[in-house]
Structures are given as structure tokens and as C-alpha cells.
Amino acid sequence: MMIEPPALSQSPETVLLTLGPAQKVTLDLGKGMVNARKVSDNKIQLKFRTKDFEGEYFHYTGDLFFIYKSGHLMKLTCQKRETLGLGRARGASGSD
């Protein structure tokens, strides 16, 4: 769900959020990779920042929010993807 001016269209998006070692967070928004800086991470919430928006991921619910500098808010629902060994993955990641 994107909260935006009514003149702009809404379309479903698929985003891949990758959490790496240290402070590294990477997002694939379907238009190339975007690097983000981890702001905080605790049992409830992960916060990260890119040049265009701040992200908040809630571990228990799988909700992911992008809060754009323009004031728009995008809500996505995530599914965890477990990594197995040498970069292979199981499961799916997606959004509403």
C-alpha cells in the first residue's frame, strides 16, 4: 500500500531485503540494488536509511515500511527467506 497523492497510480511491488554482516542492508527494488545503512536493530524492529527513504522492518509481523522524504509511505508485507550454505536460498520474498 502506498499513501500518495490520488493522481499517482498504485501497483504491486516486489522487494528483496538482504541483511548482511555489520551494518549492511541491501535492497533490490526491481531496478537494481540499493545499499542502505542500518540505523538500529532490536528484537522488534530493524531501521535502515537510504538516500531516498527510511525503512522500518518489524521482525514479528513481517511488515516493512518505506518512509520517503517526500512524505509518501509504502507498506509491504514480507516473507522470510532462509539462506542455506553457499548463497542458495529457500522460500520466497514478496510484498503486497
VEXROTI-109508 format. One record per atom (N, C-alpha, C, O, CB): x, y, z. Coordinates in steps of 0.02 Angstrom, whole numbers, padded with zeros to 5 digits, always signed. Atoms other than C-alpha are relative to their C-alpha. Glycine has a CB too. Layout:
N
XYZ
...
***
This chain:
96
+00042-00059+00000
+00000+00000+00000
+00045+00061+00000
+00091+00067+00040
-00048+00000+00061
-00038-00062+00004
+00069+00170-00049
-00047+00057+00016
-00099+00065-00017
+00034+00008-00070
+00040-00058-00015
-00002+00325+00031
+00032+00058-00038
+00087+00079-00023
-00003+00015+00078
-00027-00050+00045
+00021+00458-00102
-00056+00042-00028
-00115+00026-00017
+00041-00033-00057
+00053-00040+00031
-00072+00593-00197
-00043-00043-00046
-00016-00088-00079
+00031+00059-00039
+00045+00042+00039
-00225+00521-00286
+00017-00004-00074
-00002-00053-00107
-00070+00025+00008
-00016-00001+00072
-00157+00566-00460
+00052-00053-00018
+00057-00072-00076
+00025+00068-00020
-00051+00051+00013
-00016+00438-00443
-00030-00069+00006
-00070-00082+00052
+00060+00008+00048
+00029+00067-00002
-00056+00257-00481
+00036-00044+00050
+00094-00032+00068
+00004-00032-00069
-00028+00049-00047
-00027+00113-00362
+00007-00066-00037
-00040-00088-00071
-00045-00007+00063
-00009+00066+00030
+00046-00051-00421
+00040-00043+00048
+00081-00017+00086
+00036+00006-00069
-00037+00045-00045
+00111-00204-00328
+00075+00001-00015
+00095+00007-00073
-00027-00071-00005
-00073+00001+00007
+00299-00209-00298
+00027-00061+00036
+00000-00083+00086
+00031+00065+00029
-00036+00053-00034
+00417-00350-00254
+00069+00027+00018
+00104+00055-00024
+00006-00065-00044
-00063-00027-00025
+00567-00303-00148
+00037-00057+00035
+00007-00096+00072
-00012+00060+00050
-00041+00048-00035
+00710-00413-00090
+00045+00037+00048
+00086+00078+00027
+00042-00044-00050
-00039-00033-00053
+00786-00356+00075
+00051-00050+00025
+00033-00105+00048
-00046+00025+00059
-00054+00044-00021
+00955-00432+00117
+00036+00032+00059
+00058+00089+00056
+00050-00014-00058
-00035-00024-00060
+01032-00414+00290
+00067-00034+00002
+00072-00095+00006
-00041-00015+00065
-00068+00026+00001
+01220-00433+00288
+00034+00012+00066
+00004+00036+00114
+00039+00031-00056
-00039-00010-00061
+01358-00429+00418
+00009+00075+00014
+00001+00117-00031
+00068-00034-00006
-00012-00068-00023
+01394-00271+00516
-00062+00043-00011
-00116+00023+00011
+00061+00032-00036
+00055-00047+00009
+01284-00125+00464
-00030-00002-00070
-00064+00044-00090
+00023+00070+00016
+00020+00002+00070
+01247-00183+00286
-00071-00026-00011
-00089-00080+00012
+00048-00043-00039
+00067+00019+00021
+01069-00188+00219
-00003+00016-00075
+00015+00071-00096
-00056+00039+00040
+00005-00009+00072
+01039-00211+00032
-00071-00014-00022
-00103-00061+00001
+00050-00046-00038
+00068+00007+00026
+00875-00190-00061
+00003-00008-00075
+00039+00028-00109
-00044+00060+00020
+00009+00006+00071
+00830-00250-00234
-00072+00022-00014
-00119-00015+00002
+00015-00073-00027
+00066-00028+00012
+00684-00141-00288
-00024-00015-00071
-00073+00015-00094
+00002+00075+00011
+00019+00017+00068
+00674-00218-00461
+00032+00045-00052
+00022+00035-00112
-00074+00003-00007
-00034-00047+00045
+00777-00076-00536
+00074+00004+00018
+00106+00055+00006
-00033+00070+00004
-00070+00000-00022
+00947-00126-00468
+00005+00001+00075
-00043+00016+00111
+00037+00059-00029
-00012+00004-00072
+01023-00144-00296
+00008+00069+00030
+00037+00114-00001
+00061-00043+00014
-00007-00062-00038
+01013-00005-00168
+00030-00018+00068
+00005-00062+00102
-00070+00036+00009
-00032+00011-00065
+01129-00001-00017
-00031+00046+00052
-00046+00104+00038
+00076+00011-00004
+00028-00039-00055
+01060+00056+00149
+00044-00008+00061
+00081-00057+00067
-00073-00023+00015
-00038+00002-00062
+01139+00094+00316
-00047-00018+00057
-00100+00013+00066
+00036+00068+00014
+00040+00021-00057
+01071+00005+00469
+00004+00054+00053
+00059+00075+00073
+00024-00069+00028
+00003-00051-00051
+01015+00134+00597
-00006-00033+00069
+00029-00014+00116
-00059+00048-00012
+00008+00037-00063
+00956+00015+00734
-00031-00068-00015
-00064-00077-00066
-00043+00039+00050
+00028+00066+00008
+00908-00166+00756
-00009-00030+00070
+00039-00035+00108
+00046-00045-00045
+00014+00033-00063
+00824-00248+00905
-00049-00057-00012
-00064-00072-00070
-00027+00050+00053
+00045+00057+00008
+00704-00393+00938
-00064+00018-00038
-00093-00026-00070
-00018-00027+00068
+00064-00020+00029
+00555-00294+00874
+00009+00031-00069
-00030+00015-00114
-00034+00049+00045
-00003-00041+00060
+00615-00178+00736
+00072+00010-00026
+00119+00019+00013
-00032+00067+00013
-00062-00018+00035
+00755-00151+00609
-00014+00066-00035
-00063+00072-00072
+00023-00056-00050
+00006-00063+00036
+00778+00028+00549
+00061+00010-00044
+00118-00004-00023
-00008+00060+00050
-00056-00013+00046
+00884+00075+00398
-00017+00061-00042
-00074+00083-00045
+00014-00062-00045
+00008-00062+00037
+00911+00225+00286
+00035-00004-00067
+00091-00030-00072
+00027+00059+00041
-00031-00009+00065
+00944+00256+00102
-00001+00074-00015
-00024+00114+00026
-00037-00041-00056
+00001-00072+00017
+00966+00422+00011
-00071+00024-00013
-00084+00084-00009
+00044+00013-00061
+00068-00021+00018
+00780+00421-00037
-00053-00013+00054
-00104+00021+00055
-00021-00036-00061
+00050+00017-00050
+00689+00344+00112
+00031-00033+00061
+00089-00054+00060
-00052-00046-00031
-00017+00039-00059
+00697+00269+00285
-00043-00062+00000
-00101-00059-00020
-00009+00041+00067
+00037+00062-00002
+00645+00089+00308
-00007-00025+00071
+00038-00016+00113
+00033-00053-00043
+00012+00030-00065
+00569+00003+00458
-00030-00069-00012
-00083-00076-00042
-00048+00044+00044
+00023+00069+00006
+00551-00186+00464
-00016-00027+00069
+00025-00022+00115
+00054-00044-00036
+00022+00028-00064
+00454-00270+00605
+00007-00076-00003
-00028-00109-00040
-00073+00022+00016
-00018+00071+00001
+00525-00443+00642
-00059-00047+00012
-00064-00098-00022
+00053-00013+00051
+00054+00046-00019
+00368-00520+00719
-00056-00002-00051
-00086-00055-00062
-00028+00020+00067
+00057-00002+00046
+00240-00464+00590
+00021-00007-00073
-00020-00025-00116
-00038+00065+00009
-00023+00001+00070
+00348-00457+00432
-00019+00063-00038
-00010+00066-00098
-00028-00060-00035
+00018-00063+00033
+00285-00281+00396
+00063+00041-00014
+00107+00046+00028
-00049+00041+00042
-00055-00042+00021
+00406-00169+00301
-00029+00066-00024
-00073+00067-00067
+00043-00034-00055
+00023-00067+00020
+00379+00019+00284
+00058+00038-00030
+00114+00037-00004
-00029+00038+00061
-00046-00048+00028
+00470+00140+00171
-00031+00068+00011
-00087+00080-00011
+00015-00013-00077
+00023-00068-00012
+00451+00321+00227
+00043+00046-00041
+00101+00060-00024
+00003+00018+00077
-00038-00041+00047
+00503+00432+00083
+00006+00072+00025
-00036+00096+00062
-00035-00001-00069
-00012-00070-00020
+00574+00607+00106
-00056+00045-00024
-00068+00098+00005
+00067+00024-00028
+00056-00039+00026
+00427+00670+00002
-00061-00004+00045
-00109+00034+00036
-00018-00024-00070
+00056+00009-00045
+00311+00611+00141
-00043-00061-00018
-00087-00079+00021
-00043+00061-00002
+00036+00060+00018
+00245+00458+00049
+00020-00058+00045
+00077-00062+00069
+00012-00018-00074
-00012+00060-00040
+00230+00295+00144
-00018-00061-00041
-00072-00064-00070
-00041+00003+00067
+00015+00063+00035
+00242+00122+00066
+00003-00055+00052
+00051-00061+00090
+00051-00013-00058
+00003+00057-00045
+00189-00031+00165
+00004-00064-00041
-00033-00073-00089
-00064+00001+00045
-00008+00064+00033
+00247-00204+00111
-00005-00055+00053
+00013-00043+00111
+00067-00005-00039
+00000+00057-00045
+00219-00374+00190
+00052-00049-00024
+00051-00069-00082
-00071-00033+00004
-00057+00041+00020
+00374-00483+00189
-00007-00072+00023
-00042-00087+00071
+00065+00029+00029
-00008+00070-00020
+00409-00668+00196
+00074-00012+00008
+00114+00009-00034
-00032-00049-00053
-00071+00014-00012
+00573-00728+00270
+00026-00050-00050
-00010-00095-00071
+00011-00026+00072
-00034+00045+00046
+00695-00815+00156
+00062-00024+00035
+00106+00015+00052
+00017+00036-00069
-00056+00029-00038
+00817-00933+00241
+00057-00015-00048
+00047-00043-00102
-00022-00064+00037
-00059+00014+00040
+00994-00943+00172
+00029-00067+00021
+00037-00081+00081
+00052+00056+00007
-00031+00065-00012
+01071-01116+00156
+00069-00002-00030
+00076-00003-00091
-00044-00057-00029
-00068+00009+00025
+01259-01126+00142
+00023+00051-00052
+00018+00111-00040
+00007-00067-00028
-00035-00040+00050
+01340-01058-00016
-00045+00045-00041
-00042+00043-00103
+00036-00045-00045
+00040-00049+00036
+01216-00923-00062
-00065-00026-00029
-00103+00012-00059
+00040+00028-00053
+00064+00025+00023
+01072-01039-00106
-00053+00020+00050
-00038+00029+00109
+00001-00078-00010
+00052-00022-00045
+00906-00989-00034
-00062-00044-00008
-00073-00075-00060
-00018+00074-00012
+00062+00038+00000
+00742-01072+00011
-00055+00049+00021
-00042+00093+00063
+00003-00063+00048
+00055-00043-00019
+00574-00986+00024
-00010+00056-00050
+00017+00054-00105
+00011+00029+00069
+00018-00055+00046
+00507-00827-00053
+00000+00065+00037
-00007+00067+00099
-00067-00012-00032
+00004-00068-00028
+00511-00642-00025
-00046+00039-00045
-00040+00035-00106
+00070+00033+00005
+00046-00037+00042
+00373-00529-00084
-00034+00055+00038
-00015+00071+00094
-00051-00046-00030
+00034-00056-00030
+00254-00389-00047
-00072+00002-00023
-00092-00035-00068
+00034+00066-00016
+00068-00014+00021
+00076-00331-00059
-00001+00063-00042
-00054+00083-00065
-00047+00008+00061
***
